[in-house]
Amino acid sequence: MTKTLYLMRHGETVFNVRKKIQGWCDSPLTPKGIQQAQNVSKYFDDINLDHAYCSTSERASDTLEIVTKHTMPYTRLKDLREMNFGAFEAESEALNPKSHEAYNTFFVAYGGESTDQVTQIMVKTLTSIMQKNDHQNVLAVSHAGACVNFLATWENPEKVLSQRFTNCGILKFTYDNEKFKLEEVIQNIN
């Protein structure tokens, strides 16, 4: 039976505005981030979600609560967190490596994670969620890097994302036979 996963990025945060690296560290939603989540909540008005999950970051749980209008119970999971950037947490994004290849393992030497580690965790976690019998339409709120790394397992992100994965962007997947298929990229909902 085909199921649906809505994998969503949290709303804009103070660190997003200040161009700070945020992985396991956290910062609050901005007024714009709150508005983004409110806008996205309208998208879900006609969708019967049966379960909701988010990372343990406050920015993700706050986004989920706004999107579901504080009416849906949800589960917070560490394995939906953003990549750990080690010593680079809360530092300027200007310090990020410039090439995709360097980015893959750069942070490991500084106490962080590789993109492969994040991808494996996300695939394992989201597969486990979607294998549950009563999970037909699931919302999971996570983070840009974690979402794009998960997407890369099933699609080439450069081909399906015409721009960066925006705050409150949604990757809509179908799930069947232990495989995810990207159905739609939903971004910039007003």
Secondary structure, 3 states (H helix, E strand, C coil): CCEEEEEEECCCEHHHHHCECCCCCCCCECHHHHHHHHHHHHHHHHCCCCEEEEECCHHHHHHHHHHCCCCCCCEEEHHHCCCCCHHHCCCEHHHCCCCHHHHHHHHHHHCCCCHHHHHHHHHHHHHHHHCCCCCCEEEEEECHHHHHHHHHHHCCHHHHCCCCCCCCCEEEEEEECCEEEEEEEECCCC
